[in-house]
Amino acid sequence: MPQLPFKVHELTVGQLSARSGAAVSALHFYESKGLISSTRTAGNQRRYTRDALRRVAFVRAAQRVGIPLAVIRDALAELPDERTPNREDWARLSEVWRGELDERISQLVELRDRLTDCIGCGCLSLQKCALSNPYDELGEQGPGARRLRVDRAAGAPSRTGAAGAGPGAPDGCSTGC
């Protein structure tokens, strides 16, 4: 990874890409979404301040755990423009997401632990499985995952389908069978 002299206060998009590991196209996308910002030279070339390195690292880490870009943008908007964000700034922002991440981890563990239940009978018909979804009762609720889904409008997990699995259905399939 190329090292930049400390006296360099502005980075080209290529330097930012090389240092952050993000593709130039990703950096342009982040900028279009308001996640990072640049100034322009007289020749209309982008220049980023050094704090963009930390912001890009934050964006990429948040994306890896599934935080939506709009939420990341809102969090970054709380950071100071006049200085590089410090450890306390990042700790404050990440604490807000702790509950959401804990819930997501819980959902993923449940999904992993019950994944084989959906095809355990061997019929491979998730729509008409007599064990996990007798009489296709969940199909009447509409398309998509019914037992474990995220209410995107509220941004919170919803388990509305879990209780309505029907009589005799085992508490198993969490992938929408």
C-alpha positions in Angstrom: 0.0 0.0 0.0 1.6 3.3 -1.0 2.4 5.7 1.8 1.6 9.3 1.5 3.9 12.0 2.9 2.2 13.6 5.9 2.6 17.0 4.3 0.1 15.9 1.6 -3.2 17.3 2.8 -5.3 16.5 -0.3 -5.6 13.2 -2.1 -6.4 12.5 -5.7 -9.1 10.0 -6.4 -6.4 7.5 -7.4 -4.5 8.0 -4.1 -7.7 7.7 -2.1 -8.5 4.5 -4.0 -5.1 3.0 -3.5 -5.0 3.8 0.3 -8.6 2.8 1.0 -8.9 -0.3 -1.2 -12.1 1.1 -2.7 -12.4 1.3 -6.4 -12.5 4.7 -8.0 -16.0 4.0 -9.2 -17.0 3.2 -5.6 -15.5 6.5 -4.5 -17.5 8.4 -7.1 -20.6 6.6 -6.0 -20.0 7.4 -2.4 -19.5 11.0 -3.3 -22.8 11.0 -5.3 -24.6 9.6 -2.3 -23.1 12.3 0.1 -20.9 9.9 2.0 -17.7 11.7 1.2 -16.9 15.0 -0.5 -14.2 16.5 -2.6 -13.2 19.9 -3.9 -12.2 20.5 -7.5 -8.9 21.9 -8.8 -8.7 24.5 -11.5 -8.5 21.6 -14.0 -11.7 20.1 -12.5 -10.0 17.2 -10.8 -11.3 15.9 -7.5 -9.3 16.3 -4.4 -10.2 14.7 -1.1 -9.0 15.7 2.4 -7.2 13.1 4.4 -10.2 12.4 6.7 -11.9 10.9 3.6 -9.7 7.8 4.3 -11.4 7.2 7.6 -14.8 8.0 6.2 -14.3 5.4 3.4 -13.1 2.8 5.9 -16.2 3.5 8.0 -18.5 3.2 5.0 -17.0 0.0 3.9 -17.1 -1.6 7.4 -20.7 -0.5 7.8 -21.6 -1.9 4.4 -20.0 -5.3 5.3 -22.4 -5.7 8.2 -25.4 -4.6 6.2 -26.0 -1.0 7.3 -27.9 0.8 4.5 -26.1 3.6 2.8 -28.8 6.1 3.8 -28.2 5.3 7.5 -24.4 5.5 6.9 -24.9 8.9 5.3 -27.0 10.2 8.3 -24.3 9.0 10.7 -21.5 10.6 8.8 -23.5 13.9 8.7 -23.1 14.0 12.5 -19.3 14.1 12.2 -17.3 17.3 12.3 -16.2 18.9 9.0 -13.4 20.9 10.6 -11.3 17.9 11.8 -10.6 14.3 11.2 -13.1 12.1 13.2 -11.5 10.5 16.2 -12.1 7.3 18.1 -14.8 8.9 20.3 -16.7 10.0 17.2 -16.6 6.5 15.7 -17.6 4.9 19.1 -20.6 7.2 19.4 -21.8 6.4 15.9 -21.3 2.7 16.1 -23.1 2.4 19.5 -26.3 3.6 17.7 -26.1 0.5 15.5 -25.3 -2.0 18.2 -28.9 -3.0 18.8 -29.7 -3.4 15.1 -26.6 -5.5 14.6 -27.4 -7.7 17.6 -30.9 -8.3 16.1 -29.5 -9.0 12.7 -27.0 -11.5 14.2 -29.8 -13.2 16.1 -31.8 -13.5 12.8 -28.8 -14.9 11.0 -28.1 -17.5 13.7 -31.8 -18.6 13.7 -31.7 -18.8 9.9 -28.5 -20.8 9.9 -29.8 -23.2 12.6 -33.1 -23.8 10.8 -32.0 -23.8 7.2 -32.1 -27.5 6.8 -35.6 -27.7 8.1 -37.0 -26.3 4.9 -35.6 -29.1 2.7 -35.3 -31.8 5.4 -38.2 -33.8 4.1 -36.6 -34.1 0.6 -39.7 -33.0 -1.3 -37.9 -29.8 -2.3 -41.3 -28.1 -2.7 -41.2 -25.1 -0.3 -44.7 -24.0 -1.5 -46.5 -27.3 -0.7 -44.3 -28.8 2.0 -46.6 -30.8 4.3 -44.2 -30.6 7.2 -43.2 -26.9 7.2 -46.0 -25.3 5.3 -49.1 -27.5 5.2 -51.6 -26.6 2.6 -49.4 -23.7 1.5 -51.0 -21.5 4.3 -48.1 -19.1 4.2 -48.6 -18.6 0.4 -51.9 -16.9 1.2 -50.0 -14.1 2.9 -48.3 -13.1 -0.3 -45.0 -13.6 -2.1 -41.6 -13.6 -0.4 -40.3 -14.8 3.0 -43.1 -15.0 5.5 -41.5 -16.4 8.6 -38.5 -14.1 8.8 -38.7 -10.8 7.0 -37.7 -7.3 7.5 -40.2 -4.5 7.5 -38.2 -2.2 5.2 -40.5 0.8 5.8 -40.0 0.7 9.6 -36.4 -0.5 9.2 -37.0 -3.1 11.9 -37.4 -6.9 11.8 -40.9 -8.2 11.7 -41.9 -11.7 12.6 -45.6 -11.3 11.6 -45.7 -14.6 9.8 -44.2 -16.7 12.6 -47.3 -17.1 14.7 -49.5 -17.7 11.6 -47.8 -20.9 10.4 -50.9 -22.9 10.9 -51.8 -26.0 13.0 -49.3 -28.8 13.0 -46.5 -26.8 11.4 -43.2 -27.2 13.2 -41.4 -24.1 14.4 -38.8 -24.6 11.8 -38.6 -23.0 8.4 -37.5 -19.4 8.7 -36.7 -18.9 5.0 -40.2 -18.4 3.9 -41.5 -21.8 3.0 
